[in-house]
Amino acid sequence: MNYLVKTPCGTLQGCEGRVPGTAAYKGIRYATAGRWEYPTQVTAWEGIYDATHYGNCSYQPRAFYNEAESAEKAFYYNEFRKGETYTYSEDCLFLNIFTPDTAQEGDDLPVLIYIHGGGFTGGCGHEKHFDGPVWPDKGVIGVTLNYRLGPLGFACLPELKQEAGITGNYGLFDQLTAMRWVKDNIASFGGDPENITIMGQSAGAMSVQQHCLSPLSEGLFQKAVMSSGGGVSKLMSAQLPEKTYDFWHAVMEAAGCQNLEAFRALPVQTLFATWQNLKKSMKGGQPSPCLDGRLVVGTGAELLKAGKQHPISYMAGSTSEDVMPPVIYQMGKNWCAAQEKPSYAWFFDRRLPGDDNGAWHSSDLWYWFGTLENCWRPMTRKDHVLSNQMTSYLTNFCKYGDPNGAGLTAWLPMGKSQSKVLCLGEADTHMGKADMLKLTKTMLTNKAVGE
């Protein structure tokens, strides 16, 4: 096959995908942006675009040290990145598309856009667990993407607000622009621009929720999935950008920058080092969504109470050894229960083979993506059966707004008289409830950290 696709932007050269019978189009530039500028969507390129290699990742702390030698980063490094090589740049607005290799315009296949987590400070769209999802094998086109992280994606300054009318959330606007690019171009890959689902985990789930509450994203997607970060909590509420101005001015001053022009020209390694150093002693340095007034127009609690969330179907869930497991578990349940359209909650407790860390934060991603072959762990038949179930539920949801299908345990939507969740993991898949006392004990004793 030649893996050539003609899009409204121009022609792309893709390559064979990881999964037999699939094609991959990697490193597609969806937008451009200077430092602390809002993204401009790409609408054309010259010649044939080489989409056979993944694009740059956003600069992040691990870009400036050898992660293999960092004891505190060892777990997630060994799990998701060991042996891989990543390039980092401020020029990082790239996405990847995975399709059946027979897909063509007019097929109208459902589309799943995935937003990675990493605390808004790390990660990219092509780590091992994201590299070649099995979704196309089940009739769903997959998209992963990179967006700006850390100080590049979430700094807030009054000088920037004066310049653009708003400040902050550059990383969220990157995600929004990627969604717009997909909607405008995915038909060329065989996708249906009117049947798009967005999904994210951890900070990615928090991002998905912001888009589900935003007036700017209306019509860009029809369903949403949130893992380990979806739902409303005072612990995860967006704040006014003004509350972080003092912090970012302190970073400017510590870096010796007299004005915005100098701050924009500051070497990126110095920017990250100064930010990380001050973050230890000052509040306001943790990158997160802020109330910019355009994309994020209110807190989750306010908007949910007012019924401002997109009126679509949702899936939301968490893991048994998650970060704050009882809180995250209840958030997902409550979010699904608050929706008018059928919405589905899950709980994942598979104790992954290879160690005794249980179902740690992010562990479910191997199963949702169906990329167990990329993992170092001695996965068993049980793991492959579970992953096949989970990818079937997920792709059914993308197709129909209902995860149920032939051969699958019935998954009941949340409702006033139905408060059980789908339990995925150690026992046979079934409707049930998590043990809140056990989750609370885990929260107080768990050494697992998120990423």
C-alpha positions in Angstrom: 0.0 0.0 0.0 1.2 3.6 -0.6 -0.5 5.1 2.5 -1.2 8.4 0.7 -4.1 10.6 1.8 -5.3 13.8 0.2 -6.7 16.2 2.8 -7.9 19.8 2.6 -4.4 20.8 3.8 -2.6 18.8 1.1 -1.3 15.2 0.6 0.1 13.1 3.4 2.4 10.1 3.3 1.7 7.7 6.1 3.0 4.2 7.0 2.0 0.8 8.2 0.6 0.7 11.7 1.7 -1.4 14.6 -1.4 -3.5 14.4 -1.7 -5.6 11.2 -4.3 -4.1 8.9 -3.9 -0.6 10.2 -2.2 2.6 8.9 -0.5 5.3 10.9 -0.1 9.0 10.0 2.4 10.4 12.5 3.6 13.8 13.4 1.0 15.9 11.6 1.4 19.6 12.4 -2.1 20.8 13.3 -1.2 24.3 14.5 1.6 26.8 15.0 2.3 29.1 17.9 5.0 31.3 19.3 5.8 31.3 23.1 2.6 32.3 25.0 0.7 32.9 21.8 -2.6 31.2 21.1 -2.4 28.6 18.3 -3.2 29.1 14.7 -4.7 26.1 12.9 -2.7 24.7 10.0 -4.8 24.8 6.8 -2.3 24.0 4.1 1.3 22.8 3.4 3.4 22.5 0.4 4.4 19.2 -1.2 3.7 15.8 0.2 3.8 15.9 4.1 6.0 13.1 5.6 3.7 11.6 8.3 5.9 8.5 8.9 7.6 9.7 12.1 6.2 11.1 15.4 6.7 14.8 16.0 8.3 16.8 18.7 7.0 16.6 22.3 6.5 19.7 24.4 9.5 20.7 26.5 8.9 19.2 30.0 11.2 18.7 33.1 12.5 15.3 31.9 13.8 17.0 28.7 16.7 18.4 30.8 17.9 15.4 32.7 18.5 11.7 32.2 15.3 10.2 33.4 16.8 6.7 33.6 19.0 7.9 36.4 16.2 9.5 38.5 15.1 7.2 41.3 11.8 9.1 41.9 10.9 8.8 38.2 11.9 5.2 37.8 8.5 3.6 38.0 6.8 5.5 35.2 10.0 5.7 33.2 10.3 1.9 33.2 6.6 1.4 32.5 6.1 3.8 29.6 9.3 5.2 28.2 12.3 2.9 28.9 14.3 2.3 25.7 12.4 5.1 23.8 13.8 8.3 22.4 11.9 11.6 22.4 12.7 14.9 20.8 11.5 18.1 22.7 10.8 21.5 21.3 8.5 24.5 21.7 7.4 23.6 18.2 5.4 20.6 19.4 1.8 20.9 18.0 1.6 17.6 16.3 -1.0 14.8 16.2 -1.1 11.2 15.1 -3.9 9.3 13.3 -4.5 5.6 13.3 -6.9 4.1 10.8 -7.8 0.7 9.2 -5.5 0.5 6.2 -8.5 0.2 3.9 -10.2 3.3 5.2 -11.1 5.9 2.6 -13.2 9.0 2.4 -16.9 8.2 2.7 -16.5 5.4 5.1 -17.7 7.6 8.0 -15.9 5.7 10.7 -16.3 7.0 14.3 -13.3 8.9 15.7 -11.7 8.8 19.1 -9.4 11.7 20.1 -7.1 11.0 23.1 -5.6 13.7 25.3 -2.7 12.5 27.4 -2.2 13.1 31.1 1.0 14.0 33.1 -0.1 16.7 35.5 0.0 19.3 32.7 3.8 19.1 33.0 4.8 15.9 31.2 3.9 13.3 28.6 3.2 13.1 24.9 0.9 11.4 22.5 3.2 8.5 21.5 4.6 6.9 24.6 4.6 3.1 24.6 1.0 2.7 25.8 -0.3 5.0 23.1 1.8 3.6 20.2 -0.6 1.9 17.9 -4.0 1.5 19.6 -6.2 -1.5 18.4 -9.2 0.7 17.9 -8.9 0.7 14.1 -9.1 -3.1 14.2 -12.6 -2.6 15.8 -13.7 0.1 13.3 -12.7 3.3 15.1 -10.1 5.8 14.0 -7.8 6.9 16.8 -6.1 10.3 17.3 -3.4 11.2 19.8 -1.8 14.6 20.2 0.8 16.8 21.8 0.1 20.1 23.5 2.2 22.7 25.4 3.1 21.8 29.0 4.3 23.4 32.2 5.2 27.1 32.0 4.9 27.0 28.2 1.2 25.8 28.4 -0.1 27.4 31.5 1.8 30.6 32.5 -0.5 33.6 33.3 0.6 37.3 33.1 -1.2 40.6 32.9 1.1 41.6 30.1 -0.1 38.6 28.1 -3.8 39.5 28.9 -3.2 43.0 27.7 -1.8 41.6 24.4 -4.4 39.0 23.6 -7.4 39.8 25.8 -6.9 36.7 27.9 -4.0 34.8 29.4 -3.3 31.2 30.4 -4.6 27.8 29.1 -2.3 27.8 26.1 -2.2 24.0 26.3 -6.0 23.7 26.4 -6.3 26.0 23.4 -3.8 23.7 21.6 -6.1 20.7 22.4 -9.1 22.7 21.1 -7.3 23.5 17.9 -6.4 19.9 17.4 -10.1 19.0 17.7 -10.9 21.6 15.1 -8.2 20.3 12.8 -9.6 16.8 13.1 -13.1 17.9 12.5 -12.0 19.7 9.3 -9.8 16.9 8.0 -10.8 13.5 9.3 -13.2 12.7 6.5 -10.2 12.4 4.2 -9.0 9.5 6.4 -12.3 7.8 6.4 -13.6 9.4 9.5 -17.0 10.9 10.4 -16.6 14.5 11.6 -20.1 14.3 13.2 -19.2 11.2 15.3 -16.2 12.2 17.4 -15.5 11.1 21.0 -12.8 12.7 23.1 -11.0 10.8 25.9 -8.3 11.6 28.5 -6.7 10.3 31.6 -5.6 12.2 34.7 -4.8 15.7 33.5 -6.1 14.6 30.2 -9.4 13.7 31.8 -9.4 17.1 33.5 -8.8 18.6 30.1 -11.7 16.7 28.6 -14.0 17.9 31.3 -13.0 21.5 30.6 -13.9 21.0 26.9 -17.2 19.4 27.9 -18.0 22.6 29.9 -16.7 25.1 27.3 -18.9 27.1 24.8 -15.9 27.0 22.4 -16.1 23.3 21.8 -19.8 22.9 21.1 -20.3 20.7 18.1 -16.6 19.5 18.0 -17.4 16.1 19.6 -20.5 14.0 20.5 -19.3 11.8 23.4 -16.6 12.0 26.1 -14.6 9.5 28.3 -12.7 10.5 31.4 -10.3 8.2 33.3 -8.9 9.1 36.8 -9.7 12.8 36.7 -13.3 13.3 35.5 -16.0 14.8 37.7 -16.3 17.8 40.0 -14.3 18.5 43.1 -13.2 21.6 45.0 -9.7 20.1 44.9 -9.6 20.5 41.1 -11.4 23.8 40.5 -10.0 26.3 38.0 -9.0 29.6 39.6 -8.7 33.1 38.3 -5.4 33.8 36.4 -4.8 36.8 38.6 -4.1 34.5 41.5 -0.9 33.4 39.8 0.4 36.7 38.5 2.7 37.2 41.5 4.3 33.8 40.9 5.0 34.4 37.2 6.3 37.9 37.8 8.6 36.3 40.4 9.9 33.9 37.7 10.5 36.8 35.4 12.4 38.6 38.0 14.5 35.6 39.1 15.4 34.9 35.5 16.6 38.5 35.0 13.8 39.5 32.6 12.8 43.1 32.7 9.8 42.7 30.3 7.7 40.3 28.3 10.0 40.5 25.3 12.9 39.3 27.4 10.8 36.6 29.0 9.8 35.3 25.7 13.4 35.2 24.5 14.6 33.4 27.7 16.3 30.1 27.0 13.8 27.3 27.6 16.1 25.4 30.0 16.5 28.6 32.1 12.7 29.1 32.1 12.0 25.6 33.3 14.8 25.7 35.9 13.6 29.0 37.3 10.0 27.9 37.4 10.8 24.6 39.1 13.0 26.3 41.7 10.3 28.9 42.6 7.5 26.4 42.6 9.0 24.8 45.7 8.7 27.9 47.8 5.8 29.9 46.2 2.1 29.2 45.5 0.7 29.6 42.0 3.3 27.6 40.1 1.4 24.4 39.5 0.3 24.3 35.8 -3.5 23.9 35.6 -6.5 25.3 33.8 -7.6 28.8 34.8 -10.8 30.8 34.4 -9.7 32.6 31.2 -13.3 33.7 30.4 -13.4 32.2 26.9 -12.6 28.5 27.0 -13.0 28.1 30.8 -15.9 30.2 31.8 -16.7 28.9 35.3 -15.8 26.3 37.9 -17.0 22.7 37.3 -19.4 22.9 40.2 -20.9 26.1 39.0 -21.3 25.0 35.4 -22.7 21.5 36.3 -25.2 23.1 38.7 -26.3 25.4 35.9 -26.5 22.5 33.4 -23.9 24.0 31.2 -22.1 20.8 30.4 -22.5 19.4 26.9 -25.7 17.3 26.8 -23.9 14.1 25.6 -23.2 10.6 26.9 -20.2 10.1 29.1 -18.0 7.3 30.4 -15.9 7.9 33.6 -14.0 5.8 36.0 -10.8 5.2 38.0 -8.5 2.5 39.4 -8.3 0.9 42.9 -4.8 2.2 43.7 -5.4 5.5 42.1 -4.3 8.9 43.3 -6.9 9.8 46.0 -8.9 6.7 45.0 -12.2 7.3 47.0 -12.3 10.9 45.8 -11.7 10.1 42.1 -14.1 7.1 42.2 -16.9 9.2 43.6 -16.3 12.1 41.2 -16.7 9.8 38.2 -19.9 8.3 39.6 -21.4 11.6 40.5 -20.6 13.1 37.1 -22.3 10.2 35.3 -25.3 10.3 37.6 -25.8 14.0 36.9 -26.2 13.6 33.1 -29.5 13.4 31.2 -28.2 11.2 28.5 -27.1 7.6 29.4 -23.6 7.8 31.1 -21.5 4.9 32.3 -19.2 4.6 35.3 -16.4 2.0 35.7 -14.0 0.8 38.4 -10.7 -0.9 37.4 -8.9 -3.2 39.9 -6.7 -5.5 37.9 -3.5 -6.2 39.8 -1.1 -6.0 36.9 1.4 -8.9 36.7 5.0 -8.2 37.3 4.9 -6.4 40.7 2.6 -5.8 43.7 1.6 -2.3 42.9 -2.0 -3.3 42.0 -4.1 -1.1 39.7 -2.0 2.1 40.0 -2.8 5.4 38.5 -2.6 5.1 34.6 -2.4 1.3 34.7 -5.7 0.9 32.9 -4.3 2.7 29.8 -2.6 -0.5 28.5 -6.0 -2.1 28.4 -8.0 0.7 27.0 -5.5 1.1 24.1 -5.0 -2.6 23.6 -1.2 -2.2 23.6 -0.3 -4.9 26.0 2.4 -6.2 23.5 4.3 -2.9 24.1 4.6 -3.6 27.9 7.4 -5.3 29.7 5.0 -7.1 32.1 4.3 -10.8 31.8 0.7 -10.3 30.6 -1.5 -13.4 30.9 -4.5 -14.6 28.9 -6.7 -12.9 31.6 -5.1 -9.6 30.7 -5.6 -10.0 27.0 -9.3 -11.1 27.5 -9.8 -8.0 29.8 -8.2 -5.7 27.3 -10.3 -7.1 24.5 -13.5 -6.5 26.6 -12.4 -2.9 27.5 -11.5 -1.9 23.9 -14.8 -3.4 22.8 -16.8 -1.4 25.3 -14.8 1.7 24.4 -15.2 1.4 20.6 -18.9 0.5 20.9 -19.4 3.7 22.9 -17.6 5.7 20.2 -19.9 4.1 17.6 -23.2 4.3 19.3 -23.0 6.2 22.6 -23.6 2.9 24.3 -20.7 0.6 25.3 -22.8 -2.6 25.3 -22.5 -5.2 22.6 -22.7 -9.0 21.8 -20.7 -11.1 24.2 -20.1 -8.4 26.7 -21.5 -8.2 30.3 -24.4 -5.7 30.4 -23.1 -2.3 31.5 -26.0 -0.3 33.0 -25.9 3.5 32.9 -25.9 5.5 36.1 -29.3 6.8 37.3 -31.5 7.7 40.2 -32.2 4.0 40.9 -29.0 2.6 39.6 -25.7 3.4 41.4 -23.6 0.4 40.5 -20.5 0.7 38.3 -18.9 -1.8 35.9 -16.1 -3.6 37.7 -13.2 -4.5 35.4 -10.2 -6.5 36.7 -9.6 -9.3 39.2 -13.1 -10.8 39.2 -15.2 -11.6 36.1 -16.6 -8.3 34.7 -19.7 -7.4 36.6 -21.9 -4.6 37.9 -20.9 -3.7 41.5 -19.5 -1.1 43.8 -16.0 -0.4 45.2 -15.3 -0.8 48.9 -15.0 2.8 50.1 -13.3 1.9 53.3 -10.7 0.0 51.4 -10.2 2.9 49.0 -9.8 5.3 51.9 -7.2 3.0 53.5 -5.4 2.8 50.2 -5.4 6.7 50.0 -3.8 6.9 53.5 -1.1 4.2 52.8 -0.6 4.2 49.1 2.9 5.1 47.9 1.9 5.4 44.3 2.3 8.8 42.7 0.6 10.1 39.6 2.3 11.4 36.5 
